[in-house]
Protein backbone atom coordinates (compact mmCIF):
# COMPACT_ATOMS: atom_id res chain seq x y z
CA UNK A 1 0.00 0.00 0.00
CA UNK A 2 1.24 3.49 -0.86
CA UNK A 3 1.97 5.44 2.35
CA UNK A 4 0.46 8.82 3.12
CA UNK A 5 2.76 11.80 2.60
CA UNK A 6 2.40 14.87 4.82
CA UNK A 7 2.29 17.96 2.61
CA UNK A 8 1.63 20.66 5.19
CA UNK A 9 0.37 21.61 8.64
CA UNK A 10 -1.50 24.66 9.89
CA UNK A 11 -2.73 25.86 13.26
CA UNK A 12 -6.32 27.01 13.51
CA UNK A 13 -6.40 30.45 15.21
CA UNK A 14 -7.56 30.77 18.79
CA UNK A 15 -5.92 27.61 20.16
CA UNK A 16 -7.89 25.47 17.73
CA UNK A 17 -6.98 22.15 16.16
CA UNK A 18 -3.90 21.55 14.03
CA UNK A 19 -4.82 20.84 10.43
CA UNK A 20 -2.72 18.46 8.34
CA UNK A 21 -2.81 17.89 4.59
CA UNK A 22 -1.84 14.42 3.33
CA UNK A 23 -1.44 12.89 -0.13
CA UNK A 24 -1.42 9.24 -1.20
CA UNK A 25 -1.07 8.80 -4.97
CA UNK A 26 -3.97 10.89 -6.38
CA UNK A 27 -5.90 11.01 -3.09
CA UNK A 28 -5.78 13.90 -0.62
CA UNK A 29 -6.95 14.12 2.99
CA UNK A 30 -7.24 16.95 5.51
CA UNK A 31 -7.30 15.98 9.18
CA UNK A 32 -7.82 17.81 12.46
CA UNK A 33 -6.03 15.76 15.08
CA UNK A 34 -7.09 12.18 14.39
CA UNK A 35 -10.36 13.19 12.70
CA UNK A 36 -10.51 13.26 8.90
CA UNK A 37 -12.37 16.41 7.92
CA UNK A 38 -12.42 15.74 4.19
CA UNK A 39 -11.13 13.36 1.55
CA UNK A 40 -10.83 13.94 -2.18
CA UNK A 41 -12.61 10.63 -2.93
CA UNK A 42 -15.65 11.43 -0.76
CA UNK A 43 -17.07 14.83 -1.58
CA UNK A 44 -20.69 14.13 -2.48
CA UNK A 45 -22.01 15.82 0.63
CA UNK A 46 -19.88 18.94 0.01
CA UNK A 47 -21.41 19.14 -3.47
CA UNK A 48 -24.88 18.63 -2.03
CA UNK A 49 -24.44 21.51 0.42
CA UNK A 50 -24.08 23.95 -2.47
CA UNK A 51 -26.51 22.29 -4.87
CA UNK A 52 -29.37 22.21 -2.36
CA UNK A 53 -28.85 25.84 -1.43
CA UNK A 54 -28.32 27.17 -4.95
CA UNK A 55 -31.40 25.34 -6.21
CA UNK A 56 -33.42 27.68 -3.98
CA UNK A 57 -31.94 30.82 -5.53
CA UNK A 58 -31.38 29.67 -9.12
CA UNK A 59 -33.68 32.38 -10.51
CA UNK A 60 -31.59 35.19 -9.05
CA UNK A 61 -29.13 36.20 -11.80
CA UNK A 62 -26.99 38.36 -9.51
CA UNK A 63 -27.09 36.08 -6.46
CA UNK A 64 -24.49 36.70 -3.78
CA UNK A 65 -23.35 33.66 -1.79
CA UNK A 66 -21.11 33.46 1.27
CA UNK A 67 -19.30 30.16 1.85
CA UNK A 68 -17.74 29.56 5.24
CA UNK A 69 -14.93 27.03 4.91
CA UNK A 70 -12.98 26.45 1.68
CA UNK A 71 -12.12 22.79 2.26
CA UNK A 72 -10.86 21.27 -0.99
CA UNK A 73 -12.92 23.60 -3.16
CA UNK A 74 -15.76 21.19 -4.00
CA UNK A 75 -18.49 23.32 -2.41
CA UNK A 76 -17.24 26.42 -4.21
CA UNK A 77 -17.22 24.56 -7.54
CA UNK A 78 -20.76 23.20 -7.02
CA UNK A 79 -21.99 26.69 -6.14
CA UNK A 80 -20.42 28.18 -9.27
CA UNK A 81 -22.00 25.46 -11.41
CA UNK A 82 -25.42 26.21 -9.91
CA UNK A 83 -25.28 30.00 -10.28
CA UNK A 84 -25.41 32.41 -13.18
CA UNK A 85 -22.58 34.27 -14.89
CA UNK A 86 -23.22 37.42 -12.86
CA UNK A 87 -23.35 35.80 -9.44
CA UNK A 88 -20.79 36.45 -6.72
CA UNK A 89 -19.28 33.81 -4.43
CA UNK A 90 -17.47 35.09 -1.36
CA UNK A 91 -15.33 32.50 0.43
CA UNK A 92 -14.39 33.02 4.08
CA UNK A 93 -11.42 30.86 5.07
CA UNK A 94 -9.81 31.60 8.41
CA UNK A 95 -6.66 29.50 7.85
CA UNK A 96 -4.40 31.03 5.17
CA UNK A 97 -2.63 27.70 4.65
CA UNK A 98 -5.88 26.11 3.44
CA UNK A 99 -6.10 28.76 0.71
CA UNK A 100 -2.46 28.09 -0.18
CA UNK A 101 -3.08 24.32 -0.29
CA UNK A 102 -5.98 24.85 -2.67
CA UNK A 103 -3.84 26.86 -5.02
CA UNK A 104 -0.70 24.73 -4.76
CA UNK A 105 -1.89 21.12 -4.36
CA UNK A 106 -5.68 20.83 -4.69
CA UNK A 107 -6.71 23.18 -7.51
CA UNK A 108 -7.29 20.51 -10.17
CA UNK A 109 -9.56 18.41 -7.93
CA UNK A 110 -12.53 20.75 -8.37
CA UNK A 111 -11.49 22.44 -11.59
CA UNK A 112 -9.62 25.42 -10.09
CA UNK A 113 -12.67 27.21 -8.64
CA UNK A 114 -10.58 29.99 -7.09
CA UNK A 115 -9.57 31.11 -10.57
CA UNK A 116 -13.19 31.87 -11.49
CA UNK A 117 -13.78 35.63 -11.80
CA UNK A 118 -16.97 35.30 -9.73
CA UNK A 119 -15.00 34.19 -6.66
CA UNK A 120 -13.52 36.38 -3.95
CA UNK A 121 -11.50 34.77 -1.14
CA UNK A 122 -11.34 36.48 2.26
CA UNK A 123 -8.89 35.10 4.79
CA UNK A 124 -11.31 36.00 7.55
CA UNK A 125 -13.68 34.55 10.14
CA UNK A 126 -17.06 33.76 8.58
CA UNK A 127 -18.72 34.67 11.89
CA UNK A 128 -17.31 38.19 11.65
CA UNK A 129 -18.45 38.50 8.04
CA UNK A 130 -21.97 37.43 9.00
CA UNK A 131 -22.02 39.84 11.92
CA UNK A 132 -21.04 42.80 9.74
CA UNK A 133 -23.60 41.99 7.03
CA UNK A 134 -27.18 43.18 6.80
CA UNK A 135 -29.30 41.63 4.08
CA UNK A 136 -26.22 41.19 1.88
CA UNK A 137 -26.48 37.53 0.88
CA UNK A 138 -28.89 35.28 -0.98
CA UNK A 139 -27.29 32.24 0.62
CA UNK A 140 -24.84 31.43 3.39
CA UNK A 141 -23.19 27.99 3.32
CA UNK A 142 -21.36 26.73 6.40
CA UNK A 143 -18.96 23.78 6.40
CA UNK A 144 -16.54 24.76 9.14
CA UNK A 145 -17.10 21.92 11.61
CA UNK A 146 -18.50 18.39 11.78
CA UNK A 147 -21.89 19.73 12.77
CA UNK A 148 -23.55 22.30 15.05
CA UNK A 149 -20.75 22.09 17.58
CA UNK A 150 -17.29 23.59 17.22
CA UNK A 151 -14.59 21.09 16.29
CA UNK A 152 -11.71 22.96 14.68
CA UNK A 153 -12.13 26.16 16.70
CA UNK A 154 -14.07 26.96 19.87
CA UNK A 155 -15.17 30.35 18.56
CA UNK A 156 -17.32 28.57 15.96
CA UNK A 157 -19.84 27.64 18.68
CA UNK A 158 -21.38 31.08 18.22
CA UNK A 159 -22.40 30.21 14.65
CA UNK A 160 -24.79 27.52 15.93
CA UNK A 161 -26.14 29.43 18.91
CA UNK A 162 -29.52 31.12 18.78
CA UNK A 163 -27.79 34.51 18.59
CA UNK A 164 -25.59 33.32 15.73
CA UNK A 165 -28.55 31.95 13.79
CA UNK A 166 -30.52 35.13 14.43
CA UNK A 167 -27.59 37.15 13.08
CA UNK A 168 -27.36 34.91 9.99
CA UNK A 169 -31.09 35.47 9.45
CA UNK A 170 -30.43 39.22 9.37
CA UNK A 171 -27.50 38.80 6.94
CA UNK A 172 -29.75 37.12 4.37
CA UNK A 173 -31.99 38.74 1.80
CA UNK A 174 -35.68 37.85 1.67
CA UNK A 175 -36.11 34.13 0.95
CA UNK A 176 -32.38 33.70 1.46
CA UNK A 177 -30.95 30.32 2.42
CA UNK A 178 -28.74 29.25 5.31
CA UNK A 179 -27.24 25.81 4.54
CA UNK A 180 -25.24 23.92 7.18
CA UNK A 181 -23.31 20.66 6.75
CA UNK A 182 -23.23 18.12 9.58
CA UNK A 183 -21.95 14.61 10.15
CA UNK A 184 -25.27 13.72 11.77
CA UNK A 185 -28.75 14.84 12.76
CA UNK A 186 -29.54 16.85 15.87
CA UNK A 187 -33.18 17.57 16.69
CA UNK A 188 -32.33 20.32 19.17
CA UNK A 189 -30.50 22.25 16.45
CA UNK A 190 -33.37 21.85 14.01
CA UNK A 191 -35.65 23.39 16.61
CA UNK A 192 -33.16 26.18 17.27
CA UNK A 193 -33.28 27.07 13.56
CA UNK A 194 -37.06 27.20 13.72
CA UNK A 195 -36.91 29.36 16.83
CA UNK A 196 -34.74 31.76 14.83
CA UNK A 197 -37.67 32.05 12.35
CA UNK A 198 -36.25 29.85 9.60
CA UNK A 199 -38.33 27.43 7.55
CA UNK A 200 -36.21 24.29 7.96
CA UNK A 201 -35.63 21.14 5.95
CA UNK A 202 -33.16 18.46 7.06
CA UNK A 203 -31.75 16.55 4.07
CA UNK A 204 -29.75 13.33 4.26
CA UNK A 205 -26.93 13.16 1.73
CA UNK A 206 -24.23 10.62 0.87
CA UNK A 207 -20.47 10.92 0.93
CA UNK A 208 -20.40 9.35 -2.54
CA UNK A 209 -22.81 11.28 -4.69
CA UNK A 210 -25.13 9.08 -6.74
CA UNK A 211 -23.63 5.88 -5.40
CA UNK A 212 -24.82 3.34 -2.90
CA UNK A 213 -22.75 2.74 0.19
CA UNK A 214 -20.65 5.22 2.07
CA UNK A 215 -21.57 7.39 5.01
CA UNK A 216 -24.71 9.48 5.29
CA UNK A 217 -24.51 13.11 6.37
CA UNK A 218 -27.02 15.89 6.98
CA UNK A 219 -27.50 19.27 5.35
CA UNK A 220 -29.89 21.71 6.98
CA UNK A 221 -31.58 23.99 4.46
CA UNK A 222 -33.05 26.91 6.39
CA UNK A 223 -34.95 29.56 4.42
CA UNK A 224 -35.61 33.07 5.65
CA UNK A 225 -39.37 33.05 5.21
Secondary structure, 3 states (H helix, E strand, C coil): CCCCEEEEEEECCCCCCEEEEEEECCEEEEEECCEEEEECCECHHHHHHHHHHHHHCCCCCCCEEEEECCCCCHHHHHHHHHCCCCCEEEEECCCHHHHHHHHHHHHHHHCCHHHCCCEEEECCCHHHHHHCCCCCEEEEEECCCCCCCCCCCHHHHHHHCHHHHHHHHHHEEEEEEEEEEECCCCHHHHHHHHHCCEEEEEEEEECCCCCCCCCEEEEEEEEEC
